[in-house]
């Protein structure tokens, strides 16, 4: 394939692909201050001839490649020269990858859009779609204190419940654990967001309030997972993998205690560490 003419690409300054974040790291018996690099996660809106096609949460790097590759794999172009122009437009909500197709390609795209099921977004700039992707999450209740050992016990409990993953080694799990009841529910899916949605449904149908325990994830923590957990009213998320920078910011804003990189007895607390204590002191009447 020939390269897209560089004169037709306007490159602005999207966010950096990674940032440094502070955390409290549990290392053995000690809780120490630490710093790690967190990948940035940004809403990326693809618009073709002024019509929003899709919005994805992605690392804001190599966006020209992303735009051309997306158009190619979606069948909208056959080669980069089929694109009239491509602009990278950073906004406060995210980044728009604005692609213009020539008249013949534009007519084909419009016909395809009319045949696609589901609603379409704003036809001018993708701002509405970006706003939806970066929407705020509700504040979670401030109540809820858990022991450091609870994090270790909870995460150790989920392996036995991952029946589908034991068979396939290809699915994620989302689980709910309480100090009094242990592992209450666990759901699996090839998509981490789907697994958490399934867990939320299971708790809701069972009349279980998420404010009394820990949401456990076997995946990295993205901003969508914080949004979903906050809507569940979950005060604490603990995950095997690391969080994105956007997830950390949203967890801080909505009051969620975000714990990640749980490895045996070690883990890192990124937001609201006041919920995690050495020992919970029971109230005595």
C-alpha positions in Angstrom: 0.0 0.0 0.0 1.2 3.5 -0.7 1.5 6.0 2.1 -1.1 8.7 2.8 0.1 12.0 1.6 1.6 13.7 4.7 0.3 17.1 3.5 -3.3 15.9 4.2 -2.6 15.0 7.8 -2.9 17.8 10.4 -1.3 16.5 13.6 -2.0 18.4 16.9 -0.9 17.4 20.3 -2.9 14.5 21.9 -2.1 13.4 25.5 1.1 11.5 26.2 0.7 7.7 26.0 1.8 7.2 29.6 2.1 9.2 32.8 3.7 8.7 36.2 1.4 8.1 39.1 1.9 7.7 42.8 0.6 4.8 44.9 1.0 3.1 48.2 2.6 -0.3 47.7 2.1 -3.2 50.1 5.5 -5.0 50.1 5.6 -7.9 52.5 4.6 -6.4 55.9 5.3 -2.8 54.9 3.2 -0.2 53.1 5.5 2.2 51.2 5.1 5.1 48.8 5.9 4.2 45.2 5.6 5.5 41.7 4.7 3.6 38.5 4.0 4.4 34.9 0.3 4.2 33.9 -0.8 3.9 30.3 -3.0 6.8 29.3 -6.6 6.0 28.1 -8.4 8.5 26.0 -11.7 8.5 24.1 -10.9 8.3 20.4 -13.8 9.2 18.0 -13.6 8.2 14.4 -15.6 10.5 12.1 -15.9 10.0 8.3 -17.2 12.9 6.2 -18.6 14.6 9.3 -20.4 11.5 10.6 -19.3 9.7 13.8 -18.6 6.1 13.1 -17.3 4.8 16.4 -15.7 5.9 19.7 -13.1 3.7 21.4 -11.1 4.0 24.6 -7.5 3.7 23.4 -3.9 4.8 24.0 -3.4 8.2 22.3 -0.4 7.2 20.2 0.1 6.4 16.5 -3.4 7.9 15.9 -2.7 8.4 12.1 -2.0 4.7 11.9 -5.0 3.9 14.0 -7.3 6.0 11.7 -6.0 4.5 8.4 -5.9 1.0 9.8 -9.5 1.3 11.2 -10.8 2.6 7.9 -9.0 -0.3 6.1 -10.2 -3.0 8.4 -13.7 -1.6 8.3 -13.7 -1.9 4.6 -14.1 1.9 4.0 -10.9 2.2 2.0 -8.6 -0.2 0.1 -5.5 1.9 0.4 -4.4 5.1 2.2 -4.7 7.1 -1.1 -8.5 6.5 -0.8 -8.5 9.1 2.0 -8.7 12.8 1.0 -7.6 14.1 4.4 -7.0 13.0 8.0 -6.9 15.3 11.0 -6.1 14.6 14.6 -8.2 17.0 16.7 -7.6 16.9 20.5 -10.4 18.2 22.7 -11.0 18.4 26.4 -13.0 15.2 26.2 -10.8 13.1 24.0 -9.4 13.0 20.5 -11.3 13.1 17.2 -9.7 11.3 14.2 -11.4 13.2 11.4 -11.3 11.5 8.1 -12.7 12.8 4.8 -13.3 10.4 1.9 -13.6 11.4 -1.8 -17.1 11.6 -3.3 -17.3 8.1 -4.6 -16.1 6.6 -1.3 -18.3 9.0 0.6 -21.4 7.8 -1.2 -20.5 4.2 -0.5 -20.0 5.1 3.2 -23.3 6.9 3.4 -25.1 4.0 1.9 -23.5 1.6 4.4 -24.4 3.9 7.3 -28.1 3.9 6.3 -28.0 0.1 6.5 -26.3 -0.2 9.9 -28.4 -1.0 12.9 -28.4 1.3 15.9 -28.1 5.0 16.6 -25.4 7.2 15.1 -23.6 10.1 16.9 -23.1 13.7 16.1 -22.3 14.4 12.4 -20.0 17.4 13.0 -17.3 16.7 15.5 -18.0 13.6 17.6 -18.2 15.7 20.7 -21.4 14.0 21.9 -19.9 10.6 21.5 -16.7 11.7 23.2 -18.7 13.1 26.1 -20.5 9.8 26.5 -17.3 7.8 26.6 -15.8 10.1 29.2 -19.0 10.5 31.2 -18.7 11.1 35.0 -19.4 8.3 37.4 -21.7 8.7 40.5 -20.0 9.1 43.9 -19.9 6.0 46.0 -20.7 5.9 49.7 -17.8 6.8 52.0 -18.6 3.9 54.3 -16.7 0.7 54.2 -13.3 -0.2 55.8 -11.4 -3.4 55.0 -8.2 -5.0 56.3 -5.1 -5.3 54.2 -5.4 -9.1 54.6 -8.9 -9.0 53.1 -7.4 -8.0 49.8 -5.1 -11.0 49.8 -7.8 -13.4 50.9 -10.3 -12.1 48.4 -8.0 -12.4 45.4 -6.9 -15.8 46.4 -10.5 -17.0 46.6 -11.4 -16.4 42.9 -9.3 -19.0 41.2 -11.4 -21.9 42.4 -14.5 -20.2 40.9 -13.1 -19.7 37.4 -14.4 -22.9 35.9 -14.6 -21.5 32.3 -11.1 -20.1 32.5 -9.8 -23.4 33.8 -11.1 -25.0 30.6 -10.1 -22.3 28.2 -7.4 -20.0 29.8 -9.0 -17.3 27.7 -11.6 -15.4 29.8 -11.8 -12.7 32.4 -13.5 -12.9 35.7 -15.3 -10.3 37.9 -16.2 -11.3 41.4 -17.6 -9.9 44.6 -16.2 -10.8 48.1 -17.2 -9.7 51.6 -15.3 -10.3 54.9 -18.3 -12.1 56.4 -19.4 -14.2 53.4 -16.3 -14.7 51.4 -16.8 -15.1 47.7 -20.4 -14.2 47.0 -20.6 -14.3 43.2 -18.2 -14.7 40.2 -19.0 -14.3 36.5 -16.7 -14.9 33.5 -16.6 -13.7 30.0 -14.2 -13.1 27.1 -14.7 -9.4 27.6 -13.8 -7.8 30.9 -16.6 -5.3 30.7 -19.1 -8.1 30.0 -17.9 -10.0 33.0 -18.5 -7.0 35.3 -21.9 -6.4 33.7 -22.8 -10.0 34.5 -21.6 -9.6 38.1 -23.6 -6.4 38.5 -26.7 -8.3 37.2 -26.1 -11.2 39.5 -25.8 -9.0 42.6 -28.8 -7.0 41.6 -31.0 -10.0 41.0 -29.8 -11.5 44.3 -30.5 -8.4 46.3 -26.9 -8.0 47.3 -25.6 -4.5 48.0 -22.2 -3.9 46.5 -21.3 -1.3 49.2 -20.4 -4.1 51.7 -17.6 -5.8 49.8 -14.8 -5.8 47.2 -15.2 -6.0 43.5 -12.4 -8.2 42.1 -11.1 -8.2 38.5 -8.7 -10.4 36.7 -7.9 -7.8 34.1 -6.4 -4.4 33.9 -8.6 -1.5 35.1 -9.9 0.8 32.4 -12.1 3.8 32.9 -15.2 1.9 31.8 -14.7 -0.5 34.6 -14.6 2.3 37.2 -17.8 3.8 35.7 -19.6 0.5 35.9 -18.3 -0.3 39.5 -19.3 3.2 40.7 -22.8 2.6 39.4 -22.9 -0.6 41.3 -22.0 1.4 44.5 -18.8 -0.6 45.0 -16.4 1.2 47.3 -13.3 -0.9 46.5 -11.9 -2.5 43.3 -9.0 -4.9 43.4 -7.4 -6.1 40.2 -4.7 -8.4 39.2 -3.3 -6.0 36.5 -2.5 -2.3 36.5 -4.9 0.6 36.0 -4.9 3.2 33.3 -4.3 6.8 34.2 -7.8 7.7 33.3 -9.2 5.0 35.6 -7.1 6.4 38.4 -8.4 9.9 37.9 -12.0 8.8 37.8 -11.7 6.5 40.8 -10.3 9.5 42.8 -13.1 11.7 41.6 -16.0 9.3 42.5 -14.5 8.0 45.7 -13.6 4.5 44.7 -10.6 2.9 46.4 -8.6 1.4 43.5 -6.2 -1.4 44.3 -4.2 -3.1 41.6 -1.2 -5.2 40.7 -2.3 -7.8 43.4 0.4 -10.4 43.5 0.1 -12.7 46.5 0.6 -10.6 49.6 1.7 -7.5 47.5 -0.5 -4.9 46.0 -0.7 -1.2 45.2 -3.3 1.3 46.4 -3.8 4.2 43.9 -6.8 6.1 45.4 -8.6 6.6 48.7 -6.3 4.4 50.9 -8.2 5.4 54.0 -10.5 2.4 53.5 -7.7 -0.1 53.8 -6.4 -0.5 57.4 -4.2 -2.9 59.4 -7.1 -4.1 61.4 -10.8 -3.4 61.6 -11.8 -2.5 65.1 -15.3 -3.8 65.9 -17.8 -1.5 67.5 -18.6 -2.5 71.1 -22.0 -1.4 72.4 
